[in-house]
Amino acid sequence: MNTNEIYQTLGVSPAVLAYGEKVLATLTERFAAIDANAELAQAKVLAAMQKNHVNATHFAATTGYGYDDEGRDTLERVYADTFHTEAALVRPQLVCGTHALAVALSANLLPGDELLAISGKPYDTLEEVIGIRKSPCSLAEYGVSYRQVDLLSDGGFDLSSIRNAVTARTKLVHIQRSKGYQTRPTLSISQIKKSISLVKSINPNLVVMVDNCYGEFVESIEPSDVGADMTVGSLIKNPGGGLAPIGGYIVGTKACIDRCAYRLSAPGLGQEVGANLGLMPALYQGFFLAPTVTASALRGAVFAAAAYEQLGYRVVPSAAEERHDIIQAIELGSEEAMCAFCKGIQQAAPVDSYVTPVPAPMPGYDAPVIMAAGAFVQGSSIELSADGPVRPPYAVYYQGGLTWPHAKLGVLLSLQKMLDAGLVSL
């Protein structure tokens, strides 16, 4: 059986496969640049592991309090060295990206302080953490005020408004690198550097936190390389490499990380406790694989952008633009099209491929959300998936793919379902 035959067995018609190959022929240079960056990132992770003498004893499981867990402590040193920071908190007890962000914020903001978001409204699930939408135990409930500076119409930072927004009450500045459920451009490290430089010029004591979810290893440097005091993300996204079954990370200054550790466990305990529960092999190996896994996801995102852009859809970013995260937004224009796209992604999955995704309410979101994900780890965004709130402009957010061939199949099957529904013509 040849490649064409196996694709037909998987549900891709010759017409869709031919269209995909025509699109791929235009992407050779883009893919080469992605692979070159992955090589650099791989070397960076390897150097950090070698520097910290990672060895087989670091894979041993710990339970209970987790005192003297050298595997856990070494992994945190590996993260700190990779991200070029003083310290890191990398734990399975950080259950997701939102949890890691909530810990970082609540640990470094006190009653009477102000949180200033300078990249507009944060991701939906942070609204209740902050108190934009009322929730028990929100920052607002504990006396932390919130203001935001929206991005400019071109998606860049409004530096003039940021300068005017910082006051004596401002304690922590929040930057969200990725677009979330918005069809704005993702922020580049270069843009983030300029905004951090401005903030620090106003008050060098301000804490700057960057939500780095979906952005790790996409560029040659990270927010921590350009002045961020805390950089935060999820292990079931890029840095987990598809192997981490749970977890989050916070890297940054020792002062900030110490407070985060006290908030995660308890004052006086901090990083001394927190058993690894046998997850060290997955967390180490996942981080080692993360650069090449991220590159596979990036290839899939560029392919999706090019395939749909050539059919007349608005895509963010475009196929030709530099990429700053793994997410590809595609404005499909209708609920029917979102459902067809997601049906194709689901059919490409190794798990639950027979399931049909439908819109449904989800905690933390203000509109029904459709999600296609047949993942080995529930909710893992580095695995092939697509999702989005069902509301105008009916944008679907495609991301992930542990391998490039799998990402390619997902895009082809999304096109196939759109074709079958009469929504596109090739």
C-alpha positions as CSV (number, residue, x, y, z in Angstrom):
1,M,0.0,0.0,0.0
2,N,1.4,3.4,-1.0
3,T,1.0,6.8,0.7
4,N,-1.9,7.8,-1.6
5,E,-3.8,4.6,-0.8
6,I,-3.3,4.9,3.0
7,Y,-4.6,8.5,2.9
8,Q,-7.7,7.3,1.0
9,T,-8.2,4.6,3.7
10,L,-8.0,7.3,6.3
11,G,-10.7,9.3,4.5
12,V,-8.8,11.8,2.4
13,S,-9.9,11.9,-1.3
14,P,-7.4,12.2,-4.1
15,A,-8.6,15.8,-4.8
16,V,-7.9,17.0,-1.3
17,L,-4.5,15.2,-1.2
18,A,-3.6,16.8,-4.5
19,Y,-4.6,20.2,-3.2
20,G,-2.5,19.7,-0.1
21,E,0.6,18.7,-2.0
22,K,0.2,21.8,-4.2
23,V,0.1,23.9,-1.1
24,L,3.1,22.1,0.5
25,A,5.2,22.8,-2.5
26,T,5.2,26.5,-1.6
27,L,6.3,26.0,2.0
28,T,9.8,24.5,1.6
29,E,11.6,27.6,2.9
30,R,9.2,28.1,5.8
31,F,9.7,24.5,7.0
32,A,13.5,24.8,6.7
33,A,13.4,27.9,9.0
34,I,11.3,26.0,11.5
35,D,13.6,23.1,11.6
36,A,16.7,25.4,12.0
37,N,15.1,27.0,15.1
38,A,14.2,23.5,16.5
39,E,17.9,22.5,16.2
40,L,18.9,25.6,18.2
41,A,16.3,24.9,20.9
42,Q,17.2,21.3,21.1
43,A,20.8,22.2,21.8
44,K,19.7,24.6,24.5
45,V,17.7,22.0,26.3
46,L,20.5,19.4,26.0
47,A,23.1,21.8,27.3
48,A,20.9,22.5,30.4
49,M,20.5,18.8,31.1
50,Q,24.2,18.1,30.7
51,K,25.1,21.1,32.9
52,N,22.9,19.8,35.7
53,H,24.2,16.2,35.4
54,V,20.8,14.6,34.8
55,N,21.1,10.9,35.6
56,A,18.9,7.8,36.1
57,T,18.5,8.4,39.8
58,H,16.6,11.6,39.0
59,F,13.8,9.4,37.5
60,A,12.9,7.8,40.9
61,A,9.4,8.3,42.2
62,T,8.8,10.1,45.5
63,T,5.6,10.2,47.6
64,G,4.3,11.9,50.7
65,Y,6.0,15.2,51.5
66,G,8.6,14.7,48.8
67,Y,11.5,16.0,50.9
68,D,14.9,15.8,49.3
69,D,13.5,15.0,45.9
70,E,16.6,15.5,43.8
71,G,14.9,14.6,40.5
72,R,12.3,17.3,41.0
73,D,14.9,19.9,42.1
74,T,17.2,19.1,39.2
75,L,14.4,19.4,36.7
76,E,13.7,22.9,38.1
77,R,17.4,23.8,37.6
78,V,17.2,22.5,34.0
79,Y,14.2,24.7,33.3
80,A,15.9,27.7,34.9
81,D,19.0,27.2,32.8
82,T,17.0,26.7,29.6
83,F,15.0,29.9,30.2
84,H,18.0,31.8,31.6
85,T,16.4,32.6,35.0
86,E,17.4,32.5,38.6
87,A,14.9,29.9,39.6
88,A,12.0,27.7,38.5
89,L,8.9,26.0,39.9
90,V,8.0,22.9,37.8
91,R,5.4,20.7,39.4
92,P,2.7,18.2,38.7
93,Q,0.8,20.1,41.5
94,L,0.4,23.0,39.0
95,V,-2.5,21.3,37.3
96,C,-2.8,23.5,34.2
97,G,-1.7,26.8,32.7
98,T,-4.5,28.8,34.3
99,H,-3.5,27.4,37.7
100,A,0.1,28.3,37.2
101,L,-0.9,31.9,36.2
102,A,-3.2,32.1,39.2
103,V,-0.4,31.0,41.5
104,A,2.0,33.5,40.0
105,L,-0.5,36.4,40.3
106,S,-1.8,35.7,43.7
107,A,1.7,35.1,45.1
108,N,3.0,38.4,44.0
109,L,0.0,40.7,44.5
110,L,-1.2,41.9,47.9
111,P,-4.4,43.7,49.0
112,G,-4.4,47.3,47.6
113,D,-2.1,46.4,44.7
114,E,-3.0,46.9,41.1
115,L,-2.7,44.4,38.3
116,L,-2.2,46.1,34.9
117,A,-2.7,44.0,31.8
118,I,-1.0,45.7,28.8
119,S,-2.0,43.3,26.1
120,G,-5.7,43.8,26.4
121,K,-8.2,41.4,28.1
122,P,-6.6,38.2,29.2
123,Y,-7.6,34.7,28.1
124,D,-11.2,33.7,29.1
125,T,-10.3,31.4,32.0
126,L,-8.3,34.2,33.7
127,E,-11.3,36.5,33.9
128,E,-12.6,34.7,37.1
129,V,-9.1,34.5,38.5
130,I,-8.8,38.3,38.3
131,G,-12.4,39.1,39.1
132,I,-13.4,40.5,35.7
133,R,-16.2,38.0,36.1
134,K,-17.1,37.5,39.7
135,S,-15.9,34.4,41.4
136,P,-15.1,33.3,45.0
137,C,-11.4,33.7,45.8
138,S,-10.7,36.0,42.9
139,L,-8.0,38.6,43.1
140,A,-10.7,41.3,43.3
141,E,-12.2,39.6,46.3
142,Y,-8.9,40.0,48.1
143,G,-8.6,43.6,47.3
144,V,-6.5,43.6,44.2
145,S,-7.6,46.1,41.6
146,Y,-7.4,45.6,37.8
147,R,-7.0,47.8,34.8
148,Q,-6.0,47.0,31.2
149,V,-4.5,48.8,28.2
150,D,-5.9,47.4,24.9
151,L,-3.6,46.7,22.0
152,L,-3.6,49.0,19.0
153,S,-5.7,48.1,15.9
154,D,-2.6,46.5,14.3
155,G,-2.2,44.2,17.3
156,G,0.9,46.0,18.7
157,F,1.4,47.5,22.2
158,D,0.0,51.0,22.8
159,L,3.2,52.3,24.4
160,S,1.9,55.8,25.0
161,S,-1.2,54.5,26.9
162,I,0.9,52.1,28.8
163,R,3.2,54.9,30.0
164,N,0.1,56.9,31.2
165,A,-1.5,53.8,32.8
166,V,1.3,52.9,35.2
167,T,0.6,54.5,38.6
168,A,2.0,54.3,42.2
169,R,-0.6,51.5,42.9
170,T,0.6,49.4,39.9
171,K,2.5,46.3,41.3
172,L,2.4,43.7,38.5
173,V,2.2,44.0,34.7
174,H,0.6,41.2,32.8
175,I,1.4,40.3,29.2
176,Q,-0.3,37.5,27.3
177,R,1.9,36.4,24.4
178,S,-0.6,34.3,22.5
179,K,-3.9,35.4,21.1
180,G,-6.2,33.2,23.1
181,Y,-9.7,33.2,21.6
182,Q,-9.0,36.4,19.8
183,T,-8.1,36.9,16.1
184,R,-5.3,39.3,16.9
185,P,-1.6,38.6,16.1
186,T,0.5,36.8,18.7
187,L,3.0,39.1,20.3
188,S,6.6,38.7,19.2
189,I,9.5,38.6,21.7
190,S,10.8,41.8,20.0
191,Q,7.5,43.6,20.9
192,I,7.5,42.1,24.4
193,K,11.0,43.4,24.9
194,K,10.0,47.0,24.0
195,S,7.0,46.9,26.3
196,I,9.1,45.5,29.3
197,S,11.8,48.1,28.7
198,L,9.2,50.9,28.8
199,V,7.6,49.5,32.0
200,K,10.9,49.1,33.7
201,S,12.0,52.6,32.7
202,I,8.9,54.0,34.6
203,N,9.4,51.8,37.7
204,P,12.2,49.2,37.8
205,N,10.5,47.5,40.8
206,L,7.4,46.6,38.8
207,V,7.0,42.8,38.4
208,V,6.3,41.8,34.8
209,M,4.7,38.4,34.2
210,V,4.4,36.9,30.7
211,D,1.8,34.2,29.9
212,N,4.0,32.1,27.6
213,C,1.4,29.4,26.8
214,Y,1.8,28.1,23.2
215,G,5.0,30.1,22.7
216,E,7.8,28.1,24.1
217,F,10.6,27.2,21.6
218,V,8.8,29.0,18.7
219,E,11.4,31.7,18.6
220,S,15.1,31.5,19.4
221,I,14.7,33.4,22.8
222,E,11.9,33.5,25.4
223,P,10.3,36.4,27.4
224,S,12.7,35.6,30.3
225,D,15.6,36.6,28.0
226,V,14.2,40.2,27.6
227,G,13.4,41.2,31.1
228,A,10.3,39.3,32.3
229,D,10.4,38.7,36.0
230,M,8.1,35.6,35.6
231,T,7.4,33.5,32.6
232,V,4.5,31.0,33.0
233,G,3.2,28.1,31.0
234,S,1.6,24.6,30.9
235,L,3.4,21.3,30.6
236,I,0.5,19.9,28.5
237,K,1.4,22.5,25.9
238,N,4.8,23.0,24.2
239,P,7.3,22.2,27.0
240,G,5.8,18.9,28.0
241,G,6.6,17.5,24.5
242,G,3.4,15.4,24.6
243,L,4.6,13.2,27.3
244,A,3.9,15.2,30.4
245,P,0.5,14.1,31.8
246,I,0.0,17.2,33.9
247,G,1.9,20.2,35.3
248,G,2.9,23.8,34.8
249,Y,6.0,25.9,35.2
250,I,6.9,29.3,36.4
251,V,10.5,30.6,35.8
252,G,11.9,33.9,36.9
253,T,13.6,35.8,39.6
254,K,14.3,33.9,42.9
255,A,12.2,36.5,44.8
256,C,9.1,35.9,42.6
257,I,9.6,32.1,42.5
258,D,10.0,31.8,46.3
259,R,6.6,33.6,46.7
260,C,5.0,31.3,44.1
261,A,6.3,28.2,45.9
262,Y,4.9,29.5,49.2
263,R,1.5,30.1,47.6
264,L,1.5,26.7,45.9
265,S,2.3,24.8,49.1
266,A,2.3,26.8,52.3
267,P,4.3,29.7,53.9
268,G,7.4,28.1,55.4
269,L,7.3,25.0,53.2
270,G,7.7,26.4,49.6
271,Q,9.7,24.2,47.3
272,E,10.8,21.8,50.0
273,V,7.6,19.7,49.6
274,G,5.8,18.3,46.6
275,A,6.3,14.6,45.7
276,N,6.9,13.8,42.0
277,L,4.6,10.7,42.1
278,G,6.7,8.9,39.5
279,L,6.3,11.5,36.8
280,M,9.9,12.5,36.4
281,P,10.7,10.3,33.3
282,A,7.8,11.8,31.4
283,L,8.7,15.4,32.5
284,Y,12.3,15.1,31.6
285,Q,11.9,13.3,28.3
286,G,9.0,15.5,27.3
287,F,11.1,18.6,27.8
288,F,13.9,17.0,25.8
289,L,11.5,16.3,22.9
290,A,9.7,19.6,23.2
291,P,11.7,21.5,20.5
292,T,11.1,19.0,17.8
293,V,7.5,18.4,18.8
294,T,6.9,22.1,18.7
295,A,8.4,22.2,15.3
296,S,6.0,19.6,14.1
297,A,3.1,21.7,15.4
298,L,4.5,24.8,13.7
299,R,4.7,23.0,10.4
300,G,1.0,22.0,10.8
301,A,0.0,25.5,11.6
302,V,1.8,27.0,8.6
303,F,0.2,24.3,6.4
304,A,-3.2,25.1,7.7
305,A,-2.7,28.8,7.2
306,A,-1.6,28.3,3.6
307,A,-4.3,25.8,2.7
308,Y,-7.2,28.0,4.0
309,E,-5.7,31.3,2.9
310,Q,-5.6,30.1,-0.7
311,L,-9.3,29.2,-0.4
312,G,-10.1,32.8,0.6
313,Y,-10.4,32.6,4.4
314,R,-8.9,35.1,6.7
315,V,-6.2,33.4,8.7
316,V,-4.1,34.8,11.6
317,P,-1.2,34.7,11.1
318,S,-0.9,34.4,7.4
319,A,1.2,31.7,5.9
320,A,4.0,34.1,5.1
321,E,4.2,35.8,8.5
322,E,6.8,35.0,11.2
323,R,5.2,32.8,13.9
324,H,5.3,33.5,17.6
325,D,3.2,30.6,18.9
326,I,1.7,27.3,17.6
327,I,-1.9,28.5,17.3
328,Q,-3.5,29.1,13.9
329,A,-6.7,31.1,13.8
330,I,-9.0,30.6,10.8
331,E,-12.2,32.6,10.5
332,L,-14.7,30.2,9.0
333,G,-17.8,32.4,9.0
334,S,-20.4,30.0,10.4
335,E,-21.1,27.5,13.0
336,E,-21.6,24.8,10.3
337,A,-18.1,25.4,9.0
338,M,-16.6,25.3,12.6
339,C,-18.3,21.9,13.1
340,A,-17.1,20.5,9.8
341,F,-13.5,21.6,10.4
342,C,-13.5,20.1,13.9
343,K,-15.1,16.9,12.7
344,G,-12.1,16.5,10.4
345,I,-9.6,17.1,13.2
346,Q,-11.4,14.6,15.4
347,Q,-11.4,12.0,12.7
348,A,-7.6,12.3,12.4
349,A,-7.1,11.5,16.1
350,P,-5.5,8.3,17.5
351,V,-8.0,8.4,20.4
352,D,-11.8,8.9,20.0
353,S,-11.5,9.3,16.3
354,Y,-15.1,8.0,16.0
355,V,-16.6,10.8,18.1
356,T,-18.3,13.8,16.6
357,P,-17.5,17.1,18.4
358,V,-20.4,19.4,19.0
359,P,-20.6,22.9,20.7
360,A,-21.3,22.8,24.5
361,P,-21.1,25.0,27.5
362,M,-17.7,24.9,29.3
363,P,-16.6,26.3,32.7
364,G,-14.8,29.6,32.3
365,Y,-16.2,30.5,28.9
366,D,-19.1,32.9,28.1
367,A,-20.2,31.1,24.9
368,P,-20.6,27.4,23.8
369,V,-17.3,26.0,22.8
370,I,-16.6,23.3,20.2
371,M,-13.5,21.2,20.8
372,A,-11.9,18.5,18.7
373,A,-9.2,16.6,20.5
374,G,-8.4,12.9,20.5
375,A,-5.4,13.1,22.8
376,F,-3.4,10.7,24.9
377,V,-3.4,13.3,27.6
378,Q,-6.8,14.9,28.3
379,G,-6.8,18.6,27.1
380,S,-3.2,18.5,25.8
381,S,-2.9,21.4,23.4
382,I,0.4,20.2,22.0
383,E,-1.4,17.2,20.6
384,L,-3.5,17.8,17.5
385,S,-6.6,19.7,18.3
386,A,-9.0,22.5,17.3
387,D,-11.4,24.5,19.3
388,G,-13.2,27.8,19.6
389,P,-16.2,29.6,21.1
390,V,-19.2,29.5,18.7
391,R,-19.7,33.2,18.2
392,P,-18.8,35.6,15.4
393,P,-16.5,35.6,13.5
394,Y,-16.7,31.8,14.0
395,A,-13.0,31.4,14.2
396,V,-11.5,28.0,14.9
397,Y,-8.1,27.8,16.6
398,Y,-6.0,24.9,15.3
399,Q,-2.9,23.8,17.2
400,G,-0.6,21.0,18.0
401,G,0.5,17.8,16.4
402,L,3.2,15.5,18.0
403,T,4.5,14.6,14.6
404,W,4.4,16.5,11.3
405,P,2.6,13.6,9.4
406,H,-0.2,13.6,11.9
407,A,-0.6,17.4,11.8
408,K,-0.7,17.1,8.0
409,L,-3.4,14.5,8.1
410,G,-5.5,16.7,10.5
411,V,-5.4,19.6,8.1
412,L,-6.3,17.4,5.1
413,L,-9.2,15.8,6.9
414,S,-10.5,19.2,8.0
415,L,-10.5,20.2,4.3
416,Q,-12.2,17.0,3.4
417,K,-15.1,17.6,5.8
418,M,-15.5,21.2,4.6
419,L,-15.6,19.8,1.0
420,D,-18.1,17.1,1.9
421,A,-20.4,19.7,3.5
422,G,-20.3,21.8,0.3
423,L,-18.5,24.7,2.1
424,V,-15.4,24.8,-0.1
425,S,-14.5,23.9,-3.6
426,L,-11.0,23.0,-4.6
